Amino acid sequence: LVNSCLVPVAQAAGTQITTIEGVANGDQLHAVQQAFVHHGGAQCGICTPGMVLAAVKLLEKTPQPSLADVRTALAGNLCRCTGYTKIFESVLEACKTNGERHMLIPPGS
Ligand code: FES
C-alpha cells in the first residue's frame, strides 16, 4: 500500500498496481465501498480512494480489526470533510461481511 503521489513512476515499473477502480467486481461494490455508501463515509470524495484501499488492505490482513487497528491503518490518509468517525464506522461495518463483495445499487437503478 503506497500513496501514489509519493511514488515516482519508475519505481512502479514491473509491479502490479490496484487502484480504486480495481476494488469492485464489475457492478458489485466491495464490502468496504458498500459500507462507505451506507455510512456516509464519503462526502467530497477526495480522500475516498485512499481510505478504501487502505481499509481493503487492512481487512485482508486483519479480518476483525479493532477501532485502534482501523485508525492506525488509515493514518496518513487525510480527510477534510467527515471528521473520520463515519469512515471508521464504515470500515468496522465492512468487516462484518467478511470481505464479501456486495451490490448495493443494482445496475440501471
Ligand atoms: Fe472530503 Fe474526505 S470526504 S476529504
Backbone and ligand atoms as CSV (ligand in chain L), in Angstrom:
chain,resi,resn,atom,element,x,y,z
A,1,LEU,N,N,0.860,-1.178,0.000
A,1,LEU,CA,C,0.000,0.000,0.000
A,1,LEU,C,C,0.897,1.229,0.000
A,2,VAL,N,N,0.732,2.063,-1.007
A,2,VAL,CA,C,1.539,3.283,-1.102
A,2,VAL,C,C,0.641,4.465,-1.464
A,3,ASN,N,N,1.114,5.634,-1.152
A,3,ASN,CA,C,0.455,6.850,-1.625
A,3,ASN,C,C,1.022,7.148,-3.002
A,4,SER,N,N,0.179,7.075,-4.017
A,4,SER,CA,C,0.676,7.208,-5.388
A,4,SER,C,C,1.347,8.549,-5.641
A,5,CYS,N,N,0.967,9.562,-4.908
A,5,CYS,CA,C,1.581,10.871,-5.122
A,5,CYS,C,C,3.010,10.926,-4.597
A,6,LEU,N,N,3.414,9.906,-3.869
A,6,LEU,CA,C,4.757,9.904,-3.288
A,6,LEU,C,C,5.687,8.901,-3.959
A,7,VAL,N,N,5.205,8.185,-4.968
A,7,VAL,CA,C,5.997,7.147,-5.607
A,7,VAL,C,C,6.304,7.543,-7.050
A,8,PRO,N,N,7.580,7.760,-7.379
A,8,PRO,CA,C,7.924,8.046,-8.772
A,8,PRO,C,C,7.516,6.866,-9.656
A,9,VAL,N,N,7.028,7.163,-10.820
A,9,VAL,CA,C,6.505,6.115,-11.701
A,9,VAL,C,C,7.565,5.062,-12.015
A,10,ALA,N,N,8.829,5.447,-12.073
A,10,ALA,CA,C,9.886,4.476,-12.377
A,10,ALA,C,C,9.942,3.377,-11.311
A,11,GLN,N,N,9.606,3.698,-10.078
A,11,GLN,CA,C,9.628,2.689,-9.012
A,11,GLN,C,C,8.472,1.695,-9.158
A,12,ALA,N,N,7.476,2.067,-9.915
A,12,ALA,CA,C,6.331,1.179,-10.109
A,12,ALA,C,C,6.544,0.222,-11.282
A,13,ALA,N,N,7.577,0.407,-12.033
A,13,ALA,CA,C,7.824,-0.453,-13.195
A,13,ALA,C,C,7.922,-1.913,-12.757
A,14,GLY,N,N,7.190,-2.780,-13.443
A,14,GLY,CA,C,7.245,-4.202,-13.152
A,14,GLY,C,C,6.393,-4.638,-11.977
A,15,THR,N,N,5.671,-3.724,-11.382
A,15,THR,CA,C,4.825,-4.091,-10.251
A,15,THR,C,C,3.370,-4.213,-10.697
A,16,GLN,N,N,2.580,-4.849,-9.876
A,16,GLN,CA,C,1.140,-4.920,-10.124
A,16,GLN,C,C,0.478,-3.816,-9.309
A,17,ILE,N,N,-0.364,-3.033,-9.949
A,17,ILE,CA,C,-0.977,-1.884,-9.296
A,17,ILE,C,C,-2.487,-2.072,-9.264
A,18,THR,N,N,-3.065,-1.912,-8.087
A,18,THR,CA,C,-4.521,-1.915,-7.943
A,18,THR,C,C,-4.939,-0.530,-7.473
A,19,THR,N,N,-5.807,0.099,-8.222
A,19,THR,CA,C,-6.363,1.393,-7.834
A,19,THR,C,C,-7.796,1.191,-7.367
A,20,ILE,N,N,-8.446,2.262,-7.012
A,20,ILE,CA,C,-9.833,2.160,-6.544
A,20,ILE,C,C,-10.725,1.500,-7.591
A,21,GLU,N,N,-10.403,1.699,-8.866
A,21,GLU,CA,C,-11.219,1.102,-9.920
A,21,GLU,C,C,-11.123,-0.425,-9.921
A,22,GLY,N,N,-10.078,-0.972,-9.326
A,22,GLY,CA,C,-9.877,-2.412,-9.313
A,22,GLY,C,C,-10.430,-3.112,-8.085
A,23,VAL,N,N,-11.049,-2.371,-7.200
A,23,VAL,CA,C,-11.558,-2.966,-5.963
A,23,VAL,C,C,-12.924,-3.615,-6.178
A,24,ALA,N,N,-13.791,-2.941,-6.916
A,24,ALA,CA,C,-15.113,-3.500,-7.190
A,24,ALA,C,C,-14.986,-4.646,-8.188
A,25,ASN,N,N,-16.009,-5.475,-8.227
A,25,ASN,CA,C,-16.059,-6.574,-9.181
A,25,ASN,C,C,-17.173,-6.260,-10.179
A,26,GLY,N,N,-16.819,-5.531,-11.222
A,26,GLY,CA,C,-17.844,-5.088,-12.159
A,26,GLY,C,C,-18.782,-4.114,-11.470
A,27,ASP,N,N,-20.052,-4.444,-11.472
A,27,ASP,CA,C,-21.056,-3.598,-10.824
A,27,ASP,C,C,-21.190,-3.886,-9.330
A,28,GLN,N,N,-20.491,-4.890,-8.844
A,28,GLN,CA,C,-20.598,-5.255,-7.437
A,28,GLN,C,C,-19.547,-4.504,-6.629
A,29,LEU,N,N,-20.052,-3.648,-5.749
A,29,LEU,CA,C,-19.139,-2.918,-4.881
A,29,LEU,C,C,-18.478,-3.868,-3.891
A,30,HIS,N,N,-17.241,-3.564,-3.553
A,30,HIS,CA,C,-16.567,-4.269,-2.467
A,30,HIS,C,C,-17.289,-3.921,-1.162
A,31,ALA,N,N,-17.224,-4.797,-0.191
A,31,ALA,CA,C,-17.888,-4.562,1.091
A,31,ALA,C,C,-17.472,-3.230,1.709
A,32,VAL,N,N,-16.231,-2.850,1.527
A,32,VAL,CA,C,-15.771,-1.570,2.075
A,32,VAL,C,C,-16.456,-0.413,1.346
A,33,GLN,N,N,-16.533,-0.508,0.041
A,33,GLN,CA,C,-17.205,0.549,-0.721
A,33,GLN,C,C,-18.672,0.648,-0.318
A,34,GLN,N,N,-19.320,-0.503,-0.193
A,34,GLN,CA,C,-20.726,-0.518,0.198
A,34,GLN,C,C,-20.905,0.125,1.565
A,35,ALA,N,N,-20.029,-0.190,2.478
A,35,ALA,CA,C,-20.137,0.371,3.825
A,35,ALA,C,C,-19.906,1.890,3.803
A,36,PHE,N,N,-19.011,2.363,2.956
A,36,PHE,CA,C,-18.806,3.812,2.840
A,36,PHE,C,C,-20.081,4.485,2.352
A,37,VAL,N,N,-20.765,3.884,1.418
A,37,VAL,CA,C,-22.019,4.450,0.923
A,37,VAL,C,C,-23.062,4.422,2.034
A,38,HIS,N,N,-23.168,3.296,2.709
A,38,HIS,CA,C,-24.190,3.122,3.737
A,38,HIS,C,C,-24.001,4.081,4.908
A,39,HIS,N,N,-22.748,4.318,5.302
A,39,HIS,CA,C,-22.466,5.142,6.482
A,39,HIS,C,C,-22.136,6.590,6.149
A,40,GLY,N,N,-22.160,6.958,4.898
A,40,GLY,CA,C,-21.774,8.328,4.549
A,40,GLY,C,C,-20.297,8.565,4.786
A,41,GLY,N,N,-19.495,7.548,4.532
A,41,GLY,CA,C,-18.051,7.662,4.733
A,41,GLY,C,C,-17.350,8.529,3.706
A,42,ALA,N,N,-18.063,8.911,2.682
A,42,ALA,CA,C,-17.503,9.806,1.667
A,42,ALA,C,C,-18.403,11.024,1.535
A,43,GLN,N,N,-17.784,12.173,1.545
A,43,GLN,CA,C,-18.545,13.399,1.291
A,43,GLN,C,C,-18.064,14.017,-0.019
A,44,CYS,N,N,-16.946,14.732,-0.014
A,44,CYS,CA,C,-16.467,15.289,-1.288
A,44,CYS,C,C,-15.808,14.201,-2.136
A,45,GLY,N,N,-15.288,13.167,-1.482
A,45,GLY,CA,C,-14.719,12.029,-2.195
A,45,GLY,C,C,-13.236,12.114,-2.496
A,46,ILE,N,N,-12.602,13.215,-2.168
A,46,ILE,CA,C,-11.182,13.348,-2.490
A,46,ILE,C,C,-10.346,12.293,-1.763
A,47,CYS,N,N,-10.649,12.040,-0.511
A,47,CYS,CA,C,-9.853,11.086,0.261
A,47,CYS,C,C,-10.314,9.645,0.071
A,48,THR,N,N,-11.474,9.454,-0.514
A,48,THR,CA,C,-12.120,8.144,-0.503
A,48,THR,C,C,-11.299,7.021,-1.150
A,49,PRO,N,N,-10.686,7.219,-2.306
A,49,PRO,CA,C,-9.905,6.105,-2.860
A,49,PRO,C,C,-8.815,5.609,-1.912
A,50,GLY,N,N,-8.085,6.517,-1.323
A,50,GLY,CA,C,-7.021,6.116,-0.397
A,50,GLY,C,C,-7.569,5.445,0.845
A,51,MET,N,N,-8.671,5.973,1.359
A,51,MET,CA,C,-9.280,5.379,2.547
A,51,MET,C,C,-9.771,3.961,2.245
A,52,VAL,N,N,-10.434,3.800,1.121
A,52,VAL,CA,C,-10.991,2.483,0.767
A,52,VAL,C,C,-9.861,1.478,0.535
A,53,LEU,N,N,-8.854,1.879,-0.195
A,53,LEU,CA,C,-7.757,0.943,-0.462
A,53,LEU,C,C,-7.034,0.561,0.827
A,54,ALA,N,N,-6.817,1.525,1.704
A,54,ALA,CA,C,-6.171,1.214,2.987
A,54,ALA,C,C,-7.043,0.275,3.807
A,55,ALA,N,N,-8.354,0.485,3.760
A,55,ALA,CA,C,-9.267,-0.387,4.505
A,55,ALA,C,C,-9.301,-1.793,3.920
A,56,VAL,N,N,-9.319,-1.893,2.601
A,56,VAL,CA,C,-9.312,-3.216,1.964
A,56,VAL,C,C,-8.042,-3.973,2.351
A,57,LYS,N,N,-6.928,-3.292,2.326
A,57,LYS,CA,C,-5.651,-3.929,2.698
A,57,LYS,C,C,-5.678,-4.367,4.163
A,58,LEU,N,N,-6.218,-3.524,5.009
A,58,LEU,CA,C,-6.332,-3.874,6.438
A,58,LEU,C,C,-7.155,-5.140,6.613
A,59,LEU,N,N,-8.321,-5.199,5.953
A,59,LEU,CA,C,-9.215,-6.354,6.143
A,59,LEU,C,C,-8.626,-7.627,5.548
A,60,GLU,N,N,-7.745,-7.495,4.569
A,60,GLU,CA,C,-7.052,-8.682,4.042
A,60,GLU,C,C,-6.133,-9.277,5.109
A,61,LYS,N,N,-5.492,-8.412,5.874
A,61,LYS,CA,C,-4.532,-8.872,6.884
A,61,LYS,C,C,-5.202,-9.123,8.233
A,62,THR,N,N,-6.214,-8.300,8.550
A,62,THR,CA,C,-6.874,-8.358,9.855
A,62,THR,C,C,-8.382,-8.319,9.627
A,63,PRO,N,N,-9.002,-9.493,9.463
A,63,PRO,CA,C,-10.432,-9.527,9.115
A,63,PRO,C,C,-11.355,-8.925,10.181
A,64,GLN,N,N,-10.943,-8.930,11.429
A,64,GLN,CA,C,-11.773,-8.380,12.503
A,64,GLN,C,C,-10.968,-7.322,13.260
A,65,PRO,N,N,-10.737,-6.187,12.658
A,65,PRO,CA,C,-9.890,-5.181,13.310
A,65,PRO,C,C,-10.619,-4.450,14.428
A,66,SER,N,N,-9.830,-3.947,15.345
A,66,SER,CA,C,-10.368,-3.056,16.381
A,66,SER,C,C,-10.406,-1.636,15.820
A,67,LEU,N,N,-11.060,-0.749,16.543
A,67,LEU,CA,C,-11.063,0.651,16.132
A,67,LEU,C,C,-9.631,1.185,16.078
A,68,ALA,N,N,-8.809,0.775,17.025
A,68,ALA,CA,C,-7.407,1.212,17.022
A,68,ALA,C,C,-6.685,0.717,15.765
A,69,ASP,N,N,-6.969,-0.527,15.363
A,69,ASP,CA,C,-6.374,-1.060,14.122
A,69,ASP,C,C,-6.789,-0.210,12.925
A,70,VAL,N,N,-8.065,0.146,12.878
A,70,VAL,CA,C,-8.573,0.943,11.757
A,70,VAL,C,C,-7.899,2.309,11.743
A,71,ARG,N,N,-7.830,2.931,12.889
A,71,ARG,CA,C,-7.197,4.260,12.970
A,71,ARG,C,C,-5.750,4.186,12.491
A,72,THR,N,N,-5.030,3.171,12.910
A,72,THR,CA,C,-3.622,3.028,12.513
A,72,THR,C,C,-3.505,2.770,11.020
A,73,ALA,N,N,-4.356,1.899,10.497
A,73,ALA,CA,C,-4.262,1.524,9.086
A,73,ALA,C,C,-4.583,2.695,8.150
A,74,LEU,N,N,-5.472,3.559,8.587
A,74,LEU,CA,C,-5.888,4.671,7.726
A,74,LEU,C,C,-5.092,5.946,7.985
A,75,ALA,N,N,-4.210,5.910,8.978
A,75,ALA,CA,C,-3.398,7.091,9.273
A,75,ALA,C,C,-2.586,7.465,8.037
A,76,GLY,N,N,-2.473,8.723,7.787
A,76,GLY,CA,C,-1.755,9.186,6.602
A,76,GLY,C,C,-2.688,9.544,5.469
A,77,ASN,N,N,-3.911,9.053,5.536
A,77,ASN,CA,C,-4.950,9.461,4.584
A,77,ASN,C,C,-5.734,10.586,5.266
A,78,LEU,N,N,-5.676,11.744,4.696
A,78,LEU,CA,C,-6.283,12.902,5.336
A,78,LEU,C,C,-7.663,13.186,4.752
A,79,CYS,N,N,-8.610,13.463,5.642
A,79,CYS,CA,C,-9.971,13.806,5.227
A,79,CYS,C,C,-10.328,15.155,5.829
A,80,ARG,N,N,-10.789,16.047,5.014
A,80,ARG,CA,C,-11.150,17.376,5.498
A,80,ARG,C,C,-12.652,17.503,5.742
A,81,CYS,N,N,-13.413,16.458,5.451
A,81,CYS,CA,C,-14.869,16.583,5.471
A,81,CYS,C,C,-15.559,15.819,6.604
A,82,THR,N,N,-15.188,14.596,6.826
A,82,THR,CA,C,-16.041,13.697,7.607
A,82,THR,C,C,-15.768,13.704,9.103
A,83,GLY,N,N,-14.619,14.199,9.528
A,83,GLY,CA,C,-14.266,14.071,10.932
A,83,GLY,C,C,-13.850,12.646,11.275
A,84,TYR,N,N,-13.717,11.800,10.272
A,84,TYR,CA,C,-13.202,10.425,10.364
A,84,TYR,C,C,-14.174,9.421,10.987
A,85,THR,N,N,-15.096,9.848,11.807
A,85,THR,CA,C,-15.962,8.896,12.502
A,85,THR,C,C,-16.734,8.026,11.518
A,86,LYS,N,N,-17.325,8.618,10.508
A,86,LYS,CA,C,-18.103,7.835,9.544
A,86,LYS,C,C,-17.204,6.907,8.726
A,87,ILE,N,N,-15.988,7.319,8.500
A,87,ILE,CA,C,-15.048,6.450,7.783
A,87,ILE,C,C,-14.706,5.239,8.646
A,88,PHE,N,N,-14.389,5.471,9.899
A,88,PHE,CA,C,-14.049,4.359,10.791
A,88,PHE,C,C,-15.255,3.427,10.960
A,89,GLU,N,N,-16.440,3.987,11.090
A,89,GLU,CA,C,-17.652,3.159,11.198
A,89,GLU,C,C,-17.837,2.316,9.931
A,90,SER,N,N,-17.538,2.892,8.805
A,90,SER,CA,C,-17.676,2.167,7.536
A,90,SER,C,C,-16.765,0.953,7.506
A,91,VAL,N,N,-15.533,1.144,7.907
A,91,VAL,CA,C,-14.572,0.039,7.871
A,91,VAL,C,C,-14.985,-1.046,8.858
A,92,LEU,N,N,-15.423,-0.641,10.030
A,92,LEU,CA,C,-15.836,-1.636,11.021
A,92,LEU,C,C,-17.079,-2.391,10.555
A,93,GLU,N,N,-17.972,-1.725,9.835
A,93,GLU,CA,C,-19.138,-2.427,9.293
A,93,GLU,C,C,-18.718,-3.403,8.192
A,94,ALA,N,N,-17.774,-2.978,7.368
A,94,ALA,CA,C,-17.344,-3.824,6.254
A,94,ALA,C,C,-16.772,-5.143,6.753
A,95,CYS,N,N,-16.115,-5.138,7.899
A,95,CYS,CA,C,-15.524,-6.387,8.391
A,95,CYS,C,C,-16.595,-7.369,8.822
A,96,LYS,N,N,-17.799,-6.883,9.099
A,96,LYS,CA,C,-18.891,-7.784,9.483
A,96,LYS,C,C,-19.327,-8.658,8.318
A,97,THR,N,N,-19.009,-8.232,7.105
A,97,THR,CA,C,-19.396,-9.001,5.927
A,97,THR,C,C,-18.300,-9.967,5.509
A,98,ASN,N,N,-17.216,-10.030,6.284
A,98,ASN,CA,C,-16.095,-10.918,5.990
A,98,ASN,C,C,-15.500,-10.665,4.609
A,99,GLY,N,N,-15.518,-9.402,4.189
A,99,GLY,CA,C,-14.894,-9.048,2.932
A,99,GLY,C,C,-15.648,-9.472,1.699
A,100,GLU,N,N,-16.866,-9.989,1.875
A,100,GLU,CA,C,-17.639,-10.389,0.701
A,100,GLU,C,C,-17.973,-9.164,-0.136
A,101,ARG,N,N,-18.107,-9.375,-1.408
A,101,ARG,CA,C,-18.482,-8.278,-2.287
A,101,ARG,C,C,-19.999,-8.233,-2.378
A,102,HIS,N,N,-20.526,-7.037,-2.375
A,102,HIS,CA,C,-21.963,-6.858,-2.402
A,102,HIS,C,C,-22.345,-5.840,-3.457
A,103,MET,N,N,-23.532,-5.981,-3.944
A,103,MET,CA,C,-24.080,-4.994,-4.869
A,103,MET,C,C,-25.073,-4.154,-4.104
A,104,LEU,N,N,-24.737,-2.907,-3.865
A,104,LEU,CA,C,-25.624,-2.036,-3.128
A,104,LEU,C,C,-26.640,-1.399,-4.049
A,105,ILE,N,N,-26.171,-0.907,-5.163
A,105,ILE,CA,C,-27.046,-0.215,-6.095
A,105,ILE,C,C,-27.091,-1.045,-7.360
A,106,PRO,N,N,-28.199,-1.735,-7.622
A,106,PRO,CA,C,-28.283,-2.572,-8.817
A,106,PRO,C,C,-28.053,-1.735,-10.075
A,107,PRO,N,N,-27.390,-2.303,-11.057
A,107,PRO,CA,C,-27.168,-1.592,-12.309
A,107,PRO,C,C,-28.484,-1.107,-12.908
A,108,GLY,N,N,-28.490,0.088,-13.441
A,108,GLY,CA,C,-29.661,0.616,-14.116
A,108,GLY,C,C,-30.686,1.242,-13.189
A,109,SER,N,N,-30.417,1.282,-11.885
A,109,SER,CA,C,-31.410,1.883,-10.983
A,109,SER,C,C,-30.983,3.270,-10.576
L,1,FES,FE1,FE,-13.794,15.044,1.557
L,1,FES,FE2,FE,-12.651,13.050,2.866
L,1,FES,S1,S,-14.680,13.128,2.094
L,1,FES,S2,S,-11.718,14.840,2.107
